[in-house]
Amino acid sequence: MALKQERAEQTRRALLLAAAEVFDEYGYAGASITRILKRAGVTAGALYFHFGSKEDLAKAVMNSQPDTLVPLIAASGLQRLIDLTLVWSWQLQRDPLLRAGVRLTNEQSSIGDSANSDPYETFRGIMSACLDEARERGELQPGIEPIVVAEFVIAACTGMQMYSNIVSGRRDLPVRTQQMWHLLLPGIAVPAVITRAEAAPARGAAMMP
């Protein structure tokens, strides 16, 4: 039974990664089931057993974004939030699962009738937790609301990666992320944290698998 479950999980993972590559290359509208099945090397029966529909598969790719980032981060508090964005800035250049998730999240008008806010809500929860810990540790200035900062960072990163994609194919995204923190930290962090916080692109690069 364990072997059967392991094979099923391997098939699901293969479908998810293949779909991510195809969605990344063609977008939702251009990503046919045939292309995805050929890329994954599995049958249509396997796809519909695991995901039910192309829309379900797209939502699974969108909701997998945190899995490409969180396991790589070991820091805590405000540095954890900074590291999350640093890793994100590098992974967007190399990980098709994250890249496809971002593209699909931004192209939701072509996916079903209802918008899926889950990716944003999940990141808001992850970032708010980092900021809650930062506040408990005395890293934030008085009156700073973690949820407000989390939503601002999500919105800033969303626009920043879109702009970076157009002007440089996201190659300058790590530097832009560093610049974002240089602007943001003085408004939310106490001086001692600003001094020791690390937002250099090299820090994010060192966390890459």
N, C-alpha and C positions, 0 to 999 in steps of 0.2 A: 504493500500500500504506500509506504514511504517513497519507494522508487517511482511509483506511478504519479504521486503528487509532485515529486521533483521534476519529472518530465513535463507535467502539465505546466508547472511554473516556468520551466525553460521555454516552452512553446509560447506562453503568454509574454514572456520577456522578449523573445525574438519578434513577435508581432508588434509589440510596443516600439521597439527600436527601429524596425523596418518602417512602420507607419510614420515615426518621427522623421526619418530620413526623407520619405516621400512627401510628407506634409511640408517639410522645410524647403524642399526643392520646388514643389508645384502649388503649394497652398492647399486649402481644403477643397476648393472646387476642382482643381486639376489632379487631385490625388485619387486615382481610381482604386477600387478594391483589387482589381487585377494586378496593378502595379505593386500594391502592398503585399499581396500574396506571393508574387514572384520574388520580391526582395526578401521576404521572410522565409521562403521555401517551405510553406505549409499549405494545407488545403483550406478551401472556403469553410468547410465544416469546423475546422479548428478555430478559425477567426470568429465565427458566429457563436461557438460554444463559449468562448472567453469574453466576447464584447457585445454580441448581439446586433450591432450595426456600425456603420462607418462613423456616425455621430457619437456613439458611445466610445469608440476607439479614440476619436479626437478629444473627447472630454478626459479620457484617461491620460492622454499625452499632456494636456494642459495641467492636470492635477498632479503630474509627476515632477513638476519643476523643482519643488523643494528637495526632492530626493537626490538631485544632482548637485546640491550645494551643502546642505546641513551636515551630512556625514564628514565633510572635509574640515569642519571648523571645530577648534578646541577651546578658544578663548571664551571669556565670560563678560557680562556687563556690556558697556558701551563698545568696547573693542570687539566683542562678538558681532554686534550689529555692523560695525565697520568692515570686519572680515567677511561677513555675509555678502556685502556689496562688492568687495574686492574680488572674491572668488567668482561671484556672478559676472563681473566684468571680463574675466578671463574665460570662464566656461561658455559664455555666449559665443566666443570665437571658435570653440572646438567641440562642444557637445551638442549633437543634433537633437537630442531629447529636450534639452533646455531651449534651444533655438526654436524648435518647432512649437513647443509650448507657448513661447512668447508670441510667435507669429499667429498661432491659432487664437490666442487670447485677444489679440488686436484685430482679428478678422472675423469676429463672431457673427457679423451680420449674415454670413454665408453658411452658418452652422445652426440648423434648427430654427425654432421660433422664439426661444427664450435665451437671454444672455446668461452666461455662466460666470458668476462673480467669485466662485470658489477659489481660483488661484490668488486673487487679490486678498480675499478674506484670510486665506491660509498664511500668506506672507505678513499680513497685518498682525495676526496672532503671534507669529514667530518673532517679528520685530518688536512688538509690544512687550513680549516676555523679556527680551534683551534689555529694553528700556526700563521695565519694572525693576529688574535686578540692578541696573545702573542707578536708579533712584534710591533703592535700599542701601546701596553702597556709598551713597553721597556723591555720586559722579555728576549728577545733573543739577543745574541751577534751580533755585526755588521757583515753584509755579509752573515748571515744564510738565506738560501732560504727555505721557508716553504714547497714547493712542494718536494724538495730533501729530507728533513727530513721526510715528510709524507711517501714517497715511501720507505725510509730506514726502518722506523718503521713497515710498512706493511710486507716487506720482512723478517725482523728480527722476527716478531711475527709468520709469516708463518712457518719458519724453526724451531723456538723455540718450537711451539706447537707439531710439528711432532716428534721432538727429545724427548720432555717430554712425549708424548703419549707412545713411545716405552719403555722408562726407568722407568716410574712411573704411567702410565695410566693417565697422566696429573695432578696427585696430587701435584707435585712440581712446577706446572706452575706459581702460584702466586709468589713464591719465585724467580723463574727465571725472571719473569717480573720485580720484584724489582731490581734484579741484572742488568738487561738491562738498567734501568734508572740510576742506580748509575754510569754506564759506559758512558751513553750517555749525561746526563745533563751537565757535565763539558765542553763538546764540543759545546753545543748550547745555554746554558742559562747564564745569568749574575749572578755573585756571590750571590746577594741578593735573587734571585729566587731559586738557588740551596739550599740555607739555609732553605727556608720555604717550598719547595716542599715536598709533602708526597707521597711516593710510597710503603708504607708498605702493605703487604697482608691484614692486618686487616682493612685497609681503604676500600679496595674493598669488603671484606666480609660484612662490615657494610651497603653497598649499595644494598645488595641482597634482593629481594622481600620476 
